[in-house]
Amino acid sequence: MRAVTEPSPLDGVGRWPVRTAAVGVTSASATLAATGPLDLALPLASVTKLLTAMAVLVAVEEETLGLDDPAGPEGSTVAHLLAHASGLGLDGGRITLPGRKRIYSNAGFGILGEVLAARAGIPFEAYATEAVLEPLGMHATRVSGHPGFGAVGTAGDLLALGRELLAPTVLSPAMLTRARSVAFPGLDGVLPGFGRQHPNDWGLGFELRDGKSPHWTGGRNSPATFGHFGRSGTFLWVDPAAGLACACTTDRDFGPWAAEAWPVLSDEVVTTFGGRDS
């Protein structure tokens, strides 16, 4: 692990308007820099969706589920729900037909948890723990409550997830490639906190940077960057072109402070560590 010394791209974290923040940067093999309490468990909010998506994708590879299996409103599939393309609104209720618009939906991820539990014959939380958290050593993370936003975890555990998404072991490389590719291309929609995007590209559970502007990652992040952020002031992005993942947990909800600070941090991280492996 690289010790954080002056100057560091993480120095600015200490000036964020939060009481507690933990941020780490990792390559596929090792943590490169970190600041703050990486072992402090905090609400992950919508970063939970990454864990839910991982569990669903494992289930697909185990043939417990199929991406084209019907799920949600009529005409919707597991893939539609993962990609926020089912036509469901944020908290439920059909707004449009599947595949017409990118409508961010917590309700869709709630349905995914229910479908997975029914097919696997065990509670969703148990499946996610056995399929994702335990194999990745994410022992401080608990997937409880709503599959769209209910997890509590640590920045250290999110770094472990980042390493998995740089060099997959739980998922096959082919599945990860599919999951971080655009699902249902060309759909417009609103990226929460950053407004309408044309298009609002999404993978199978992973939000994709592509050419979005504004965005919560930095201008130096490659278009291939994917991940998620949460209302609780958390994020995980993975930039395969840079060979990096960056994780953040805080004790302050997302707001203008984060929309300003996170892209600056991301640019500094990519500039400093991009292309390194240790």
Salt bridges, closest charged atoms under 4 A:
ASP69 OD2 - ARG119 NH1 2.92
ASP188 OD2 - HIS198 ND1 3.27
GLU207 OE2 - LYS212 NZ 2.54
GLU207 OE2 - HIS215 NE2 2.99
ASP251 OD2 - ARG19 NE 3.45
ASP253 OD2 - ARG231 NH1 3.08
